[in-house]
Amino acid sequence: MKKIYLIALTAASFFCAAQQTISFENSENFTLGSIHNQNGWEVTLNSDDQPIQDQVVSNEFASDGTQSLKITVDLNEDFGWFPIFGAAKELSPSLDYKNLDVKFDVYISELEGSTFEFGAYGIVADEFVPVFVYSFNYTGNLELVNSVNYDYENANFTWEPNLWYKLKIEIRENSILYYIDGNLVATGENFTKTNIEGINFVHDNFSGAAYIDNIKINNVELAVQSVQNKKLVTYPNPVKDVLKIELPQGEKIKVIEVYNAVGQKVAQFSDQKEVSLNDLKAGLYLVKVLTDKDSVYTTKIIKE
């Protein structure tokens, strides 16, 4: 039987660079408190369609910087037989399952508490399906999901509480490799073979807490396919107001998209060589240009 995650998702972040890092810091526009609606993150909804409590950006523990995502028990909710309580983030557009690396750090506060699951999902025939899942069982056993029906296999790894673990997943067309602290713990089949639509971190609301930090998603294929020999020119940089854009000869601008440091699209323009960025706050931005020849160029700019 497939588990149903009661997560309300909204499109938010666009992973247009080769790698995106999320470490829940103030510099990424995260603030302490509920993660719900922060930078595209959504929290499990209760029976009243309200986000559950205590899924938060926390400064209690962090593997990188001072803040992390904390998922823990909401005492107003009942214990769940499956891990369905927590937080998720939709990725838009979806990421190619044939060549993708995902890394993140996790810390769990106690044994004999909740079972915590950390993974990614896709959508097949309007149903959510797992792409990969690390299941940190309350007994201390690590299990891995190996089917769309949430069957589990033992990874022959025993985890301990109050330690940071560095997880890495290498997703390829026919296989998924699972690492912990740089050591390969299991090799499995890419049983779903569907693009990743989002990431989710959940628990069964029994007891204890987990902290997630330093998420890195690297679309290997995207990096290989990026334009190598042609150059996008933007000036001035830093820019106060009007940004000028020049493409390689023979290409015309179709769409210009501007993203902030956490991957949110903050501006879009059509068929213009000069665009006004006067309404944007000072900071670092990524400019993505789509051309009439279906080329995609990206560059970083600083807005004064």
Backbone bond lengths (Angstrom), bond angles and torsions (degrees), N, CA, C in turn:
res aa  C-N    CA-C-N  psi(-1)  N-CA   C-N-CA  omega(-1)  CA-C   N-CA-C  phi
1 M - - - 1.456 - - 1.526 109.21 -
2 K 1.307 116.23 132.00 1.447 119.77 -178.43 1.516 110.43 -78.76
3 K 1.331 115.18 139.37 1.450 119.42 176.00 1.520 108.99 -79.74
4 I 1.318 116.73 143.11 1.452 121.83 178.41 1.518 108.00 -106.83
5 Y 1.321 117.32 119.92 1.452 121.26 178.96 1.523 109.31 -89.92
6 L 1.325 116.48 121.07 1.448 121.40 -177.78 1.519 110.03 -84.16
7 I 1.324 115.31 62.62 1.448 121.33 -177.73 1.522 108.59 -111.61
8 A 1.327 116.88 125.11 1.461 120.82 173.56 1.509 107.46 -90.04
9 L 1.334 117.24 122.76 1.454 121.64 -172.70 1.518 110.65 -114.55
10 T 1.320 116.55 142.95 1.452 121.86 173.41 1.517 108.52 -130.32
11 A 1.333 116.47 144.13 1.462 120.05 179.77 1.512 109.07 -66.66
12 A 1.332 114.95 135.94 1.458 116.60 -178.79 1.503 111.38 -146.36
13 S 1.321 117.25 -72.12 1.460 119.63 -167.35 1.517 111.49 -89.82
14 F 1.324 115.79 142.82 1.464 121.78 179.23 1.513 107.88 -117.62
15 F 1.314 117.51 115.30 1.460 121.37 -176.70 1.511 109.00 -87.86
16 C 1.336 115.32 75.00 1.455 118.43 -175.13 1.518 111.75 -90.64
17 A 1.303 118.41 -17.09 1.452 119.96 173.97 1.513 109.11 -84.48
18 A 1.315 116.27 167.27 1.453 119.00 -178.64 1.523 111.36 -65.03
19 Q 1.327 116.22 -32.00 1.456 118.55 179.77 1.522 110.63 -139.64
20 Q 1.307 115.67 138.56 1.452 121.91 175.85 1.520 108.49 -120.44
21 T 1.327 116.15 135.00 1.458 121.51 177.84 1.516 109.44 -117.40
22 I 1.320 116.50 134.83 1.460 122.27 175.40 1.518 107.61 -125.13
23 S 1.318 116.65 116.87 1.464 119.80 178.33 1.524 112.27 -126.36
24 F 1.347 116.54 12.49 1.470 123.14 169.16 1.525 113.20 63.32
25 E 1.324 116.74 29.32 1.461 120.73 -178.55 1.528 111.27 -90.43
26 N 1.331 115.33 161.42 1.457 120.52 176.56 1.521 111.31 -59.36
27 S 1.326 116.46 -32.96 1.463 120.77 179.72 1.526 112.18 -64.43
28 E 1.332 117.33 -17.88 1.462 122.29 177.33 1.524 110.80 -100.83
29 N 1.326 115.91 14.46 1.471 122.95 179.46 1.529 113.45 69.10
30 F 1.328 116.30 29.64 1.461 120.49 169.45 1.530 108.32 -97.31
31 T 1.336 115.48 145.35 1.457 121.06 175.90 1.519 109.43 -126.29
32 L 1.319 116.66 153.39 1.460 121.14 179.12 1.522 109.94 -61.18
33 G 1.337 115.77 141.14 1.460 121.22 -178.32 1.510 111.12 121.83
34 S 1.317 116.23 -168.96 1.462 121.68 -175.70 1.525 111.46 -51.75
35 I 1.342 115.45 134.83 1.459 121.29 177.93 1.524 111.42 -77.13
36 H 1.309 116.84 -12.99 1.463 121.71 -174.87 1.530 110.75 -59.60
37 N 1.330 115.29 124.39 1.466 123.63 179.40 1.524 113.99 68.88
38 Q 1.323 117.34 16.45 1.460 119.34 171.50 1.526 109.33 -94.51
39 N 1.321 116.29 114.35 1.476 122.07 175.44 1.530 112.57 53.13
40 G 1.315 115.93 38.70 1.459 119.98 175.13 1.507 115.81 88.49
41 W 1.337 118.75 -0.96 1.460 120.86 177.62 1.527 109.67 -79.47
42 E 1.323 115.75 142.54 1.461 122.03 178.43 1.523 109.52 -129.63
43 V 1.304 115.31 150.57 1.460 122.44 -176.88 1.519 109.96 -110.71
44 T 1.330 117.03 149.24 1.456 122.30 176.57 1.524 110.76 -50.42
45 L 1.322 116.32 138.26 1.455 120.84 177.75 1.521 109.97 -94.27
46 N 1.332 116.18 144.80 1.468 120.39 176.71 1.521 110.20 -86.63
47 S 1.314 116.88 -172.01 1.469 121.18 -176.10 1.527 112.36 -65.82
48 D 1.328 116.96 -17.22 1.466 121.41 176.87 1.521 112.07 -96.93
49 D 1.337 116.10 13.71 1.469 122.38 -179.16 1.520 112.43 60.50
50 Q 1.322 116.04 32.55 1.449 122.06 175.14 1.533 109.51 -112.61
51 P 1.330 118.20 144.83 1.470 119.26 179.51 1.521 111.12 -63.58
52 I 1.340 116.38 136.23 1.457 118.96 177.65 1.518 109.25 -66.96
53 Q 1.310 116.16 164.28 1.455 121.55 -175.45 1.534 111.61 -92.46
54 D 1.318 114.55 163.60 1.470 123.37 168.94 1.523 114.94 71.03
55 Q 1.318 117.12 22.96 1.463 121.31 167.92 1.530 104.02 -104.93
56 V 1.329 116.59 100.25 1.464 119.73 -159.86 1.530 113.14 -135.86
57 V 1.324 114.76 160.80 1.453 121.54 163.35 1.522 106.48 -81.54
58 S 1.331 116.07 123.54 1.463 121.84 -170.61 1.527 110.66 -124.84
59 N 1.330 115.66 152.31 1.466 120.46 172.93 1.524 111.39 -112.49
60 E 1.335 116.79 22.32 1.465 120.80 179.19 1.527 112.05 -74.57
61 F 1.338 115.93 -46.20 1.463 121.74 179.39 1.524 108.23 -140.25
62 A 1.320 116.19 150.04 1.463 121.37 175.55 1.514 108.76 -157.26
63 S 1.318 115.92 141.23 1.472 119.51 174.78 1.513 111.01 -90.57
64 D 1.338 115.97 -18.16 1.459 121.14 -179.88 1.523 106.71 -146.22
65 G 1.321 117.47 122.03 1.452 120.04 -176.83 1.516 111.28 79.58
66 T 1.329 116.68 -144.74 1.464 121.07 -175.09 1.517 113.83 -122.27
67 Q 1.344 118.35 -7.46 1.464 120.75 -174.92 1.530 110.85 -129.43
68 S 1.333 115.05 157.61 1.455 121.47 178.23 1.525 108.50 -152.58
69 L 1.324 116.04 172.83 1.462 121.41 173.03 1.517 108.80 -89.10
70 K 1.328 117.15 126.50 1.460 123.13 178.04 1.525 109.17 -111.45
71 I 1.335 116.27 124.96 1.465 120.53 172.64 1.521 107.40 -116.39
72 T 1.306 116.33 129.51 1.457 120.00 -172.86 1.517 110.50 -152.58
73 V 1.313 116.71 -177.84 1.457 123.01 -173.92 1.523 111.31 -69.43
74 D 1.330 115.69 133.50 1.462 121.33 166.68 1.527 106.52 -98.49
75 L 1.322 116.67 109.73 1.459 121.43 -174.54 1.522 112.95 -66.45
76 N 1.322 117.20 -12.31 1.465 120.65 177.56 1.525 112.49 -83.10
77 E 1.332 116.23 -8.74 1.463 120.76 -176.86 1.525 110.12 -112.19
78 D 1.333 115.83 153.63 1.459 121.43 179.16 1.524 110.71 -76.29
79 F 1.326 114.87 160.97 1.462 121.17 172.18 1.528 109.31 -61.97
80 G 1.322 117.17 140.87 1.463 120.92 178.76 1.513 111.12 -106.64
81 W 1.319 117.92 143.09 1.461 121.08 179.14 1.523 110.97 -74.17
82 F 1.318 116.66 -20.57 1.460 121.53 176.20 1.521 108.73 -126.18
83 P 1.326 117.45 153.04 1.470 119.91 175.42 1.531 110.82 -71.06
84 I 1.323 116.08 101.64 1.468 120.90 179.69 1.522 111.68 -130.15
85 F 1.331 117.88 4.30 1.453 121.57 -177.19 1.529 108.79 -104.40
86 G 1.323 117.35 133.08 1.452 117.83 178.23 1.507 112.48 155.84
87 A 1.338 115.97 -143.08 1.460 121.42 -174.84 1.519 109.97 -138.08
88 A 1.324 115.30 152.35 1.466 121.36 -179.21 1.508 109.79 -144.78
89 K 1.320 114.19 158.49 1.465 120.55 176.39 1.513 109.10 -135.54
90 E 1.325 116.23 124.37 1.461 121.01 175.41 1.523 109.45 -78.45
91 L 1.322 116.62 141.44 1.450 122.83 177.83 1.524 108.69 -107.91
92 S 1.309 116.10 127.63 1.455 119.20 -178.68 1.524 109.41 -135.53
93 P 1.355 118.47 121.48 1.458 125.49 0.55 1.519 111.11 -75.43
94 S 1.326 116.00 171.17 1.458 120.60 178.48 1.525 110.42 -64.66
95 L 1.340 115.61 159.65 1.461 121.27 -175.43 1.528 110.69 -105.99
96 D 1.310 115.58 140.77 1.461 122.66 -173.33 1.531 110.99 -66.15
97 Y 1.318 116.22 125.15 1.458 121.22 -178.16 1.531 112.78 -73.55
98 K 1.321 118.44 -11.85 1.470 119.95 -173.43 1.516 113.22 -78.97
99 N 1.328 117.75 -19.90 1.459 119.14 -173.47 1.525 110.00 -159.95
100 L 1.312 116.14 81.40 1.457 120.65 -171.90 1.522 110.19 -145.18
101 D 1.320 116.25 136.18 1.463 122.06 174.26 1.525 108.96 -116.38
102 V 1.317 116.30 137.19 1.465 122.18 177.63 1.521 108.23 -129.28
103 K 1.336 116.45 132.59 1.463 121.32 177.62 1.520 109.06 -131.14
104 F 1.322 116.22 146.78 1.462 120.76 169.89 1.517 108.77 -166.24
105 D 1.328 115.64 160.69 1.458 122.51 -178.79 1.525 109.27 -108.39
106 V 1.347 116.60 140.99 1.466 120.29 179.69 1.527 110.25 -133.02
107 Y 1.324 114.43 151.07 1.468 123.13 -179.11 1.522 105.99 -141.95
108 I 1.341 117.71 126.76 1.468 122.03 -178.93 1.518 108.20 -119.64
109 S 1.337 116.48 136.75 1.464 121.30 -167.82 1.523 114.97 -82.12
110 E 1.349 118.71 -22.30 1.458 117.43 -175.11 1.522 112.27 -160.13
111 L 1.325 115.25 152.75 1.467 122.62 167.48 1.521 109.03 -84.31
112 E 1.341 115.21 166.07 1.461 121.75 179.23 1.527 111.66 57.40
113 G 1.310 115.41 25.75 1.461 120.38 176.44 1.518 109.30 -111.90
114 S 1.314 116.55 -133.48 1.458 121.02 178.30 1.526 110.99 -75.31
115 T 1.316 115.32 154.43 1.456 121.59 164.07 1.519 107.32 -87.92
116 F 1.326 116.08 127.85 1.460 121.34 -178.60 1.523 109.29 -110.56
117 E 1.329 116.23 137.17 1.452 120.97 178.46 1.527 109.79 -125.63
118 F 1.328 114.01 134.85 1.456 121.81 -177.66 1.521 107.35 -125.47
119 G 1.325 117.56 120.40 1.460 117.48 -175.62 1.514 114.33 -164.75
120 A 1.322 114.41 -166.50 1.457 122.99 179.46 1.521 108.35 -137.58
121 Y 1.320 115.43 154.18 1.461 119.84 -175.93 1.524 111.19 -131.25
122 G 1.333 114.42 159.03 1.452 122.29 171.32 1.514 108.52 -125.54
123 I 1.323 116.27 -176.09 1.466 121.11 178.81 1.521 108.26 -130.88
124 V 1.322 115.65 124.50 1.460 122.31 177.17 1.526 108.01 -128.54
125 A 1.322 115.92 124.23 1.470 121.30 179.68 1.530 110.76 51.25
126 D 1.327 116.03 45.12 1.469 123.41 177.28 1.518 113.53 66.08
127 E 1.334 117.75 16.54 1.456 120.82 175.96 1.517 109.79 -117.82
128 F 1.339 115.67 142.19 1.451 121.30 175.26 1.534 109.25 -74.63
129 V 1.322 116.10 131.48 1.457 120.75 178.92 1.530 108.41 -131.61
130 P 1.337 117.87 146.64 1.460 119.80 179.21 1.527 111.26 -74.48
131 V 1.319 116.25 141.88 1.467 121.43 169.92 1.524 108.90 -98.09
132 F 1.328 116.94 -47.04 1.470 122.03 169.51 1.515 108.01 -150.16
133 V 1.332 116.60 151.07 1.465 122.07 176.32 1.520 109.62 -148.65
134 Y 1.333 116.67 123.87 1.457 122.38 164.58 1.521 106.83 -89.64
135 S 1.321 117.32 122.55 1.462 121.47 177.95 1.522 109.18 -111.11
136 F 1.331 116.58 107.46 1.457 122.28 177.56 1.527 107.10 -87.93
137 N 1.331 115.01 92.60 1.456 121.42 -175.84 1.527 111.01 -65.78
138 Y 1.326 116.19 146.76 1.468 120.96 -177.41 1.528 112.67 -59.78
139 T 1.329 117.81 -19.85 1.463 121.19 -179.80 1.528 112.81 -77.78
140 G 1.356 116.89 -14.59 1.456 120.94 -174.86 1.513 113.02 105.71
141 N 1.333 117.79 -6.70 1.463 120.98 176.35 1.529 110.10 -81.83
142 L 1.313 115.81 143.35 1.453 120.92 171.73 1.518 108.31 -98.73
143 E 1.323 116.32 128.93 1.456 122.20 177.46 1.519 109.10 -123.74
144 L 1.338 115.07 154.94 1.456 121.63 179.78 1.513 109.35 -123.83
145 V 1.311 117.09 136.64 1.464 120.66 175.67 1.521 108.71 -74.74
146 N 1.343 116.02 132.27 1.469 119.36 -176.31 1.523 113.87 -127.24
147 S 1.349 117.20 18.69 1.467 119.75 176.37 1.521 109.54 -159.20
148 V 1.319 115.73 162.52 1.467 120.31 178.21 1.523 111.36 -67.74
149 N 1.327 117.42 -16.44 1.464 122.07 178.21 1.522 112.85 -91.93
150 Y 1.324 115.90 12.05 1.463 122.22 179.12 1.529 112.11 61.21
151 D 1.311 116.07 45.88 1.463 120.04 166.10 1.524 107.82 -79.62
152 Y 1.344 115.82 149.48 1.458 120.61 -175.16 1.523 110.49 -119.48
153 E 1.336 114.30 149.54 1.461 119.85 171.03 1.525 108.36 -128.77
154 N 1.346 115.18 147.61 1.455 120.72 -179.25 1.526 109.67 -75.79
155 A 1.327 116.18 131.51 1.466 120.12 -179.34 1.525 112.56 -90.68
156 N 1.337 117.19 1.28 1.470 121.62 -178.80 1.527 112.02 55.63
157 F 1.320 114.14 42.01 1.464 121.47 177.29 1.522 107.84 -134.37
158 T 1.331 116.37 131.49 1.460 121.12 178.37 1.524 109.33 -107.30
159 W 1.319 115.59 123.29 1.466 118.72 -178.82 1.530 110.16 -97.87
160 E 1.316 115.09 155.68 1.450 122.12 179.67 1.526 109.50 -120.41
161 P 1.318 118.19 148.97 1.459 120.30 179.19 1.526 111.84 -74.60
162 N 1.320 115.26 163.48 1.465 123.39 173.63 1.530 112.97 61.27
163 L 1.328 115.29 34.55 1.459 121.86 173.73 1.525 108.58 -133.36
164 W 1.313 116.14 144.04 1.459 119.68 171.54 1.525 109.25 -83.79
165 Y 1.325 116.15 131.26 1.459 122.03 174.10 1.527 108.76 -115.65
166 K 1.323 115.70 136.14 1.453 121.64 177.15 1.526 108.59 -97.95
167 L 1.319 116.13 113.22 1.460 121.76 -179.16 1.529 109.74 -100.26
168 K 1.322 115.14 141.81 1.456 120.79 175.72 1.518 108.68 -140.66
169 I 1.322 115.79 135.47 1.457 121.85 179.59 1.518 108.50 -124.60
170 E 1.306 117.62 125.33 1.457 122.57 174.55 1.523 108.01 -105.61
171 I 1.315 116.01 111.32 1.459 121.58 -177.19 1.528 108.24 -102.67
172 R 1.307 115.63 121.47 1.454 121.53 176.92 1.529 108.30 -124.79
173 E 1.307 116.63 175.17 1.468 119.96 -170.84 1.524 112.31 -57.13
174 N 1.335 117.77 -39.47 1.463 120.22 -175.25 1.525 114.22 -116.55
175 S 1.325 117.39 -2.28 1.464 118.88 -174.50 1.518 111.30 -145.66
176 I 1.336 114.62 159.59 1.458 122.13 172.46 1.526 107.17 -133.03
177 L 1.317 116.08 127.19 1.463 121.78 178.70 1.525 108.99 -108.57
178 Y 1.337 115.67 131.58 1.456 122.35 -176.44 1.527 109.58 -111.21
179 Y 1.322 116.13 126.65 1.462 121.84 -179.60 1.529 109.84 -121.41
180 I 1.331 114.92 149.58 1.462 121.88 168.88 1.519 107.61 -134.53
181 D 1.322 115.80 125.27 1.471 122.27 -179.44 1.530 111.79 51.87
182 G 1.319 115.64 38.63 1.451 121.09 176.62 1.509 115.14 83.81
183 N 1.330 117.82 -3.20 1.467 121.59 -179.43 1.526 110.57 -103.98
184 L 1.319 116.21 132.34 1.457 121.21 177.26 1.526 109.34 -70.65
185 V 1.340 117.41 118.76 1.465 120.46 -179.10 1.528 112.40 -103.57
186 A 1.332 117.40 -20.75 1.470 118.72 179.67 1.518 109.85 -165.09
187 T 1.319 115.25 150.79 1.459 122.88 171.91 1.517 107.52 -124.73
188 G 1.315 116.20 124.84 1.459 119.39 -176.81 1.513 111.69 -130.07
189 E 1.308 114.73 173.25 1.463 121.62 177.60 1.523 109.67 -78.71
190 N 1.314 116.42 143.79 1.464 120.10 169.99 1.532 106.34 -78.42
191 F 1.323 114.52 83.63 1.467 120.48 -168.15 1.528 112.99 -74.71
192 T 1.326 117.91 -24.79 1.462 120.00 -177.53 1.519 111.82 -88.22
193 K 1.328 116.47 -41.90 1.464 121.93 -177.02 1.529 111.74 49.78
194 T 1.311 113.86 51.70 1.457 119.86 175.92 1.514 108.62 -138.79
195 N 1.309 116.79 152.53 1.449 120.70 -176.85 1.530 111.46 -65.34
196 I 1.318 115.96 151.56 1.459 120.88 179.21 1.522 109.42 -79.20
197 E 1.321 115.33 123.65 1.462 121.64 178.55 1.525 111.97 -97.90
198 G 1.329 117.00 -19.95 1.456 118.31 -179.03 1.518 111.35 -175.97
199 I 1.332 114.80 171.26 1.463 122.30 176.54 1.514 108.43 -119.14
200 N 1.339 116.08 147.30 1.468 118.58 179.52 1.522 110.66 -145.02
201 F 1.317 114.68 146.81 1.468 123.33 -178.10 1.526 106.36 -131.06
202 V 1.342 116.46 114.81 1.461 119.99 -168.73 1.525 111.90 -138.31
203 H 1.349 115.28 167.47 1.465 122.81 -179.63 1.522 108.48 -149.51
204 D 1.343 116.16 175.11 1.470 119.48 -177.28 1.531 112.91 -102.31
205 N 1.323 117.11 11.20 1.468 122.33 172.22 1.524 113.26 65.28
206 F 1.335 116.61 36.53 1.466 119.97 179.53 1.524 110.77 -92.88
207 S 1.340 116.86 -63.69 1.464 119.64 174.88 1.522 109.05 -168.58
208 G 1.327 115.65 164.81 1.450 120.26 178.90 1.515 112.80 85.19
209 A 1.320 115.01 179.44 1.460 121.50 -177.05 1.522 109.65 -143.15
210 A 1.324 115.15 155.95 1.458 121.91 172.41 1.520 108.45 -127.11
211 Y 1.327 114.87 147.55 1.454 121.68 178.37 1.522 108.04 -120.84
212 I 1.315 116.02 137.00 1.461 122.23 -178.84 1.521 107.79 -123.75
213 D 1.325 116.82 135.86 1.462 119.45 -176.11 1.530 110.10 -151.23
214 N 1.328 114.57 162.67 1.464 122.34 169.62 1.531 112.19 56.59
215 I 1.325 116.19 50.96 1.462 121.54 178.83 1.522 109.28 -75.86
216 K 1.335 116.00 129.33 1.462 120.84 177.76 1.517 108.66 -131.64
217 I 1.317 116.00 125.50 1.464 121.50 179.30 1.516 107.59 -120.30
218 N 1.300 115.63 119.63 1.455 121.65 -174.26 1.515 109.11 -120.45
219 N 1.324 115.98 107.71 1.459 120.61 176.73 1.522 107.99 -83.70
220 V 1.324 115.66 96.61 1.461 121.07 -173.54 1.514 111.11 -60.86
221 E 1.311 116.91 -42.28 1.465 120.27 -177.51 1.513 110.99 -64.83
222 L 1.337 116.66 -37.42 1.452 119.92 178.84 1.517 110.71 -61.31
223 A 1.320 116.50 -40.25 1.463 119.77 179.66 1.524 110.74 -64.71
224 V 1.323 117.66 -38.14 1.469 121.07 -179.53 1.518 111.02 -68.68
225 Q 1.337 116.76 -35.71 1.458 120.34 -174.47 1.521 113.14 -86.09
226 S 1.305 118.12 -5.65 1.461 119.64 -178.72 1.521 110.31 -63.86
227 V 1.324 116.00 156.23 1.453 120.94 -177.25 1.518 109.38 -66.47
228 Q 1.319 117.27 125.66 1.450 121.50 -175.25 1.528 112.52 -101.79
229 N 1.310 117.90 -40.67 1.453 120.25 -168.42 1.520 113.51 -104.54
230 K 1.322 118.22 -11.55 1.446 121.46 -179.47 1.526 108.44 -108.11
231 K 1.319 114.62 150.88 1.449 118.80 -171.50 1.524 111.10 -125.72
232 L 1.325 115.96 134.07 1.450 123.24 171.55 1.521 108.02 -89.29
233 V 1.321 117.07 133.68 1.457 121.56 179.18 1.521 108.66 -112.89
234 T 1.342 116.90 126.04 1.459 122.15 175.17 1.525 108.40 -128.25
235 Y 1.317 116.23 140.47 1.467 120.53 -179.54 1.529 108.75 -160.41
236 P 1.323 117.96 155.34 1.466 127.26 -8.69 1.526 110.80 -72.29
237 N 1.294 116.72 160.70 1.463 122.53 177.94 1.524 108.58 -147.26
238 P 1.322 117.57 106.49 1.463 130.91 11.45 1.534 112.45 -67.20
239 V 1.337 114.86 157.09 1.450 121.69 -178.22 1.532 109.40 -122.06
240 K 1.335 115.28 139.52 1.465 119.83 176.93 1.524 111.66 -94.13
241 D 1.340 116.24 -40.47 1.464 119.18 -176.42 1.518 111.36 -140.46
242 V 1.331 117.20 -76.04 1.472 120.93 -172.93 1.519 110.28 -90.44
243 L 1.346 115.37 124.20 1.459 122.30 176.36 1.526 108.20 -102.22
244 K 1.327 116.56 129.79 1.458 121.97 178.66 1.520 109.58 -103.46
245 I 1.319 115.86 140.44 1.471 121.50 -173.43 1.518 109.70 -128.86
246 E 1.326 115.52 130.86 1.457 121.14 176.59 1.524 109.30 -124.67
247 L 1.332 116.43 132.22 1.459 122.92 178.64 1.527 110.22 -102.42
248 P 1.332 117.38 161.48 1.471 119.67 172.39 1.526 110.58 -56.91
249 Q 1.316 116.23 152.91 1.456 121.44 -176.33 1.528 111.23 -57.09
250 G 1.319 114.60 137.12 1.457 120.19 176.58 1.517 114.42 93.37
251 E 1.338 118.43 -2.15 1.457 121.47 178.92 1.523 110.07 -116.92
252 K 1.311 115.24 145.29 1.455 121.28 179.43 1.525 110.27 -120.40
253 I 1.323 115.23 145.85 1.467 120.47 179.74 1.520 110.10 -71.09
254 K 1.324 115.41 131.11 1.455 120.86 173.87 1.527 110.54 -104.36
255 V 1.327 116.51 -50.52 1.467 121.02 -179.13 1.524 108.68 -143.24
256 I 1.313 116.14 140.17 1.458 122.78 172.86 1.533 107.34 -117.81
257 E 1.323 116.39 127.36 1.469 121.67 177.94 1.520 108.82 -122.56
258 V 1.323 116.28 140.67 1.458 121.82 -179.14 1.523 108.06 -121.36
259 Y 1.341 116.37 129.83 1.457 122.67 -177.67 1.524 109.62 -121.29
260 N 1.337 115.46 143.94 1.459 118.71 176.82 1.526 110.09 -82.74
261 A 1.334 116.38 -175.09 1.467 120.81 -171.77 1.514 113.78 -68.28
262 V 1.343 118.36 -16.59 1.466 120.47 179.25 1.527 111.66 -104.92
263 G 1.353 116.47 11.73 1.455 119.64 173.20 1.510 115.76 90.07
264 Q 1.330 118.83 9.54 1.455 120.98 178.66 1.527 109.87 -87.88
265 K 1.337 116.45 134.01 1.459 119.81 177.53 1.520 109.10 -75.23
266 V 1.325 116.10 123.01 1.463 120.37 -175.36 1.522 112.60 -113.10
267 A 1.334 117.78 -10.09 1.461 120.25 177.99 1.521 109.44 -161.01
268 Q 1.333 115.07 151.95 1.463 120.72 177.11 1.523 108.73 -146.82
269 F 1.339 115.94 139.87 1.457 121.67 -179.29 1.534 108.41 -136.54
270 S 1.330 116.29 154.50 1.459 121.20 179.81 1.522 110.25 -120.40
271 D 1.347 115.75 129.77 1.456 122.39 168.66 1.524 112.96 50.58
272 Q 1.343 116.44 52.51 1.458 121.05 178.43 1.521 109.69 -133.45
273 K 1.330 115.69 141.67 1.455 120.36 175.98 1.517 111.88 -95.68
274 E 1.324 116.67 -14.36 1.453 122.11 176.94 1.520 108.09 -132.55
275 V 1.339 116.89 128.92 1.457 120.65 -178.03 1.519 109.26 -130.01
276 S 1.320 116.44 144.40 1.457 121.76 178.95 1.524 109.90 -90.77
277 L 1.312 116.15 124.89 1.462 122.27 177.74 1.529 110.53 -110.42
278 N 1.310 115.92 23.03 1.458 121.31 -174.55 1.518 112.64 -61.30
279 D 1.341 117.00 -29.36 1.464 120.31 -176.62 1.535 113.04 -80.74
280 L 1.323 117.62 -9.56 1.467 120.04 -177.47 1.520 111.00 -84.11
281 K 1.327 115.33 147.04 1.453 120.74 175.48 1.523 109.88 -72.77
282 A 1.317 115.80 159.98 1.460 119.79 176.68 1.520 110.00 -63.73
283 G 1.332 116.35 141.45 1.460 119.45 179.17 1.514 112.19 153.77
284 L 1.334 115.43 -172.45 1.460 123.25 -179.15 1.531 109.55 -92.87
285 Y 1.343 116.70 135.62 1.460 121.47 -179.73 1.535 109.88 -136.08
286 L 1.315 114.28 156.02 1.459 121.19 174.59 1.524 107.72 -109.41
287 V 1.327 116.48 127.10 1.448 122.03 177.78 1.523 108.71 -104.53
288 K 1.319 116.48 126.13 1.460 122.43 179.59 1.526 108.14 -116.75
289 V 1.334 116.16 127.42 1.457 121.70 -178.23 1.523 109.42 -119.30
290 L 1.332 116.32 124.27 1.461 122.66 175.06 1.523 107.71 -104.14
291 T 1.333 117.11 136.69 1.457 120.78 -174.63 1.522 111.95 -111.62
292 D 1.339 114.24 172.00 1.459 119.85 178.96 1.517 112.66 -68.51
293 K 1.335 117.40 -12.84 1.462 121.33 177.33 1.523 111.55 -102.10
294 D 1.333 115.58 15.96 1.468 123.17 178.14 1.519 113.18 64.46
295 S 1.336 117.25 21.45 1.456 120.22 170.56 1.527 108.78 -80.32
296 V 1.325 115.27 154.42 1.456 121.15 178.07 1.525 108.27 -128.47
297 Y 1.323 116.38 124.39 1.458 121.89 178.62 1.528 108.83 -119.39
298 T 1.308 116.41 142.37 1.457 120.70 175.54 1.518 109.75 -132.44
299 T 1.311 115.42 146.54 1.460 120.58 175.66 1.521 109.06 -153.86
300 K 1.318 116.73 155.73 1.463 121.82 179.27 1.520 109.39 -98.65
301 I 1.333 115.19 141.88 1.459 121.10 176.26 1.525 108.95 -133.13
302 I 1.315 115.11 161.04 1.455 120.95 175.02 1.532 107.84 -115.76
303 K 1.326 115.44 126.26 1.462 121.12 176.53 1.521 108.21 -96.11
304 E 1.336 115.83 124.47 1.469 119.81 179.28 1.528 111.08 -83.62
